């Protein structure tokens, strides 16, 4: 059994006109099955409107499947008694840090979650300290969140989730509004939580570079899973991805372009190091052939 | 400023082109000509907007004073496509809000078509139709029942007749690449990328001479990003509207802008062509920005002993350079 088991989930919503008459039904998620193992780092890609955020919101019971089941750590989201526990097990980090921070001071913000769960004061203080330290934000604990940079705010949001001791965190485009340094900070934090704290990570993003280290990647289209595999498998399929309004990391694209121009480079190059190695190999091979 | 000086020295062109001197004569009552001399990059295009030693401070009179802009000067010329970059909190948004006088500077000023926009009696309402600002997530500002009505709102508001406004709205909706069947749909039924086009059309319909876009691609999928940027780029082709694109994507500004300004701690740190600015890869890393991914790739290849030029910004440039080096 996985930490998150999505079983043949369909999600429909009814479109209504101004008088409330039904105009039609939109199927945002269409028969998706997906199982995430504890400690995995998975990524979900897909164009705007492909259904990836709707799927993500099923995981911490913000939306409920029209058909099928979502089971989080053994708890079915369709059972209302499970809701509180599911939302503790699966935390969520959204796109805009300014929409999810409510505290006046950083440590107050981080303490809000555990306080709400009825955690004793002593332990709240302990959890706040430990969460902020994990995210490298401890020295900012007495600052006002609105004095922080975008990346720092987003790390405070993550710390607030961590303080509730979740087993799984869903990141819904956490870097869309950040500058390059902020993006790096947030992705590094997500990786560290996965590596060190063994927290399961589900990352939704439009930045292809952010998913090259994921264990598995799922690509969604029209509410269905269109592709799945390791980052290398996925990013080897350049033209298919482009048809789905996505792209590949720039390094992968460069390798693909060079291959089209006649240089023998293997498919699915993901990093600068790999590209450098491939080109070095090609040059030494050529020297042997034409000394 | 740094780059202007350097460029002048290198190019060694002596006389300013006719157009600029003509513009100077016209504005001789302001100190624009002196400023223009200082700022001039010997560019033949007519100056549209001049920011002159802008200083802006938040929380004045308290002990929390923040100098958000610190002596920033530059000239924007007609038809230019400028990328404005800087990390969060660097002062980009504060700067942008000076361009259409939403904020007034503590000292310094902005000249638009030769006139001081902070002078008493200057028609700042009109300025705001001439300098169009598209904020982040502009689709949150859509409110009308149909796409067409939403785009008509701006031109009507600045005093165009109904017929004129509708004609302009029609042209603009076409220009941003929305299909005909969208016209009488509710803007809220469109996709994210389409909503954003409607919002941009709403600003374009006021026929601005300068269009400023604050992260117009945030939250869009890769294809949507490319479509919006290509559309914005195409807007220059039929007129001499200038564009300022505020972006966190170094790859995007490198590909589309013909000039890049870097703002850091309220000061203008670099100003030049993408290749000039991104040659400062070390300084950009230090201030939390970056160069486009391809610059790093080429640097790695050079370190590995492959003799390539490292001042490369886009994938196609990188491909051509590697093919050249491999012979």
Contacts between the chains, C-beta under 8 A, distances in Angstrom:
chain1	res1	chain2	res2	distance
A	46	B	221	7.5
A	47	B	221	3.9
A	47	B	223	6.5
A	47	B	224	7.1
A	48	B	191	6.0
A	48	B	192	4.3
A	48	B	193	6.2
A	48	B	219	7.7
A	48	B	220	6.2
A	48	B	221	5.0
A	48	B	224	5.9
A	49	B	191	5.4
A	49	B	192	6.9
A	50	B	221	8.0
A	95	B	219	6.6
A	149	B	87	6.9
A	149	B	88	4.9
A	149	B	89	5.6
A	150	B	88	4.1
A	151	B	88	7.5
A	173	B	219	6.6
A	176	B	218	5.5
A	176	B	219	4.7
A	177	B	136	7.7
A	177	B	215	7.7
A	177	B	218	5.8
A	177	B	219	7.8
A	178	B	88	7.1
A	178	B	248	6.7
A	179	B	86	7.9
A	179	B	87	4.3
A	179	B	88	5.4
A	179	B	248	4.6
A	179	B	288	6.4
A	179	B	289	6.8
A	180	B	87	7.8
A	180	B	248	6.6
A	180	B	250	6.7
A	180	B	288	7.0
A	180	B	289	5.8
A	180	B	290	4.3
A	181	B	87	6.0
A	181	B	288	3.5
A	181	B	289	7.3
A	181	B	290	7.8
A	182	B	87	7.4
A	182	B	88	6.4
A	182	B	288	7.9
A	183	B	248	7.9
A	206	B	219	7.3
A	206	B	220	7.0
A	206	B	221	5.3
A	206	B	222	6.4
A	206	B	225	7.8
A	208	B	222	7.2
A	209	B	293	7.4
A	242	B	223	7.7
A	245	B	221	5.2
A	245	B	222	6.7
A	245	B	223	3.5
A	245	B	224	6.9
A	246	B	221	6.5
A	246	B	222	5.4
A	246	B	223	7.0
A	247	B	222	4.0
A	247	B	223	7.5
A	249	B	293	7.7
A	250	B	251	6.7
A	250	B	292	7.8
A	250	B	293	4.4
A	250	B	294	6.3
A	250	B	297	7.8
A	250	B	315	5.7
A	251	B	293	6.7
A	251	B	297	6.1
A	253	B	315	5.2
A	254	B	294	7.1
A	254	B	297	6.6
A	254	B	315	5.2
A	254	B	318	5.3
A	254	B	319	6.2
A	254	B	322	7.8
A	257	B	315	6.3
A	257	B	316	7.3
A	257	B	319	4.4
A	258	B	319	5.9
A	258	B	322	6.2
A	258	B	323	7.3
A	261	B	319	6.6
A	261	B	323	5.8
A	263	B	322	7.9
A	263	B	323	7.6
A	263	B	326	6.9
A	272	B	296	6.1
A	272	B	297	5.2
A	272	B	300	4.9
A	273	B	300	7.3
A	275	B	297	6.5
A	275	B	300	7.8
A	275	B	301	7.8
A	276	B	300	5.0
A	276	B	301	5.8
A	276	B	304	4.8
A	276	B	306	8.0
A	279	B	301	6.5
A	279	B	304	7.6
A	279	B	306	6.2
A	279	B	322	7.2
A	279	B	326	7.8
A	280	B	304	5.7
A	280	B	305	7.7
A	280	B	306	7.5
A	282	B	326	7.7
A	283	B	306	7.0
A	283	B	326	7.2
